[in-house]
Structure formats: structure tokens, C-alpha cells
Amino acid sequence: MEIHIPQLIATIINFGILFLILRHFLFNRVNDTINGRQNEIINKINKTEEDMKKAEELRIENETNLKQAREQGKTIVEEYKIKAEKVSSELLNEAREEAATIIERARTEAGREKDKAADEIKGQVVDLAVLISSKALEESIDEEQHRRLIKDFIAKVGI
């Protein structure tokens, strides 16, 4: 194998020219494309990290909101439970008061009926006493004297 120096120099010059042409037209574009893709990948990674941070913040915020909603729900249930117990207690007290009023009215009415019946019995006793005494005496005393005598008798007896 022989080395031809002029051919070797021509090959080196050709290689240098080809390198410079490729560098001028191809390498810059390839480097720009590679750098663009690298920047795009870095941006996507950064955006993904930001999205993950936002998602984590939203998850924490949602958990906090859910916890607060549960606490508010418990509070509302407790408030309505207290209100229901209060209303129930008020209704029960009103029913008791109404029952007491009805019982008192019934007692008053019963007392009136008792007094009325006692007055009627007294009147009937007086009438019977007058009738019995007039038959027993068979003399006629005026009715007013009989009634006075019978009332004195009843007062002494205690009817």
C-alpha cells in the first residue's frame, strides 16, 4: 500500500470543505432542533411538576373543605337536634298546661254540679220535711214557718 501525498492532501481538503458545508447547513439546524426538543422536554417536565404541585394543593384544599363541611354538617345536625328537643319540650309543656287547665275546669264544673245537686237535695228535703211535718202535725202552719223550722233542723243536722 502506497500512500499518495497529493491524494491524501486532496482528501483532507475535501473532508474539511465537506465538514464546513455540513457544519454551516446541517449541524446548526440539527443542534437547534436538538436544543429545541431539549427545551421542550424541560418545559414539559417543569409544567408537569407545577401541575403536580397544584394538584397536591387542590387535594389538600379539598380535604380541608371536606373536613370543614363534615364539621358544619355535624354542627347543623346538633343545632337542629337541640331545636327539635326544645320544640318537643315546649309542646309537652303546653300539653301538660292544657291538661291541667282541662282538669281544673272539670273539677270546677264538678264542684258546681255538686253544689247544684246539694241545693236541689236541700230543696227536696225541705219540701219533704214540710210535707211530712204538715201530715204529722195535721195542723196548718204557714209554709214559711215550716221552711224556717226545717232549715234550722238541717243546719243542726249538717246536710
Protein Blocks (a to p, Z undefined) as FASTA:
>chain_A
ZZdfklmmmmmmmmmmmmmmmmmmmmmmmmmmmmmmmmmmmmmmmmmmmmmmmmmmmmmm
mmmmmmmmmmmmmmmmmmmmmmmmmmmmmmmmmmmmmmmmmmmmmmmmmmmmmmmmmmmm
mmmmmmmmmmmmmmmnopacdfklmmmmmmmmmmmnoZZ
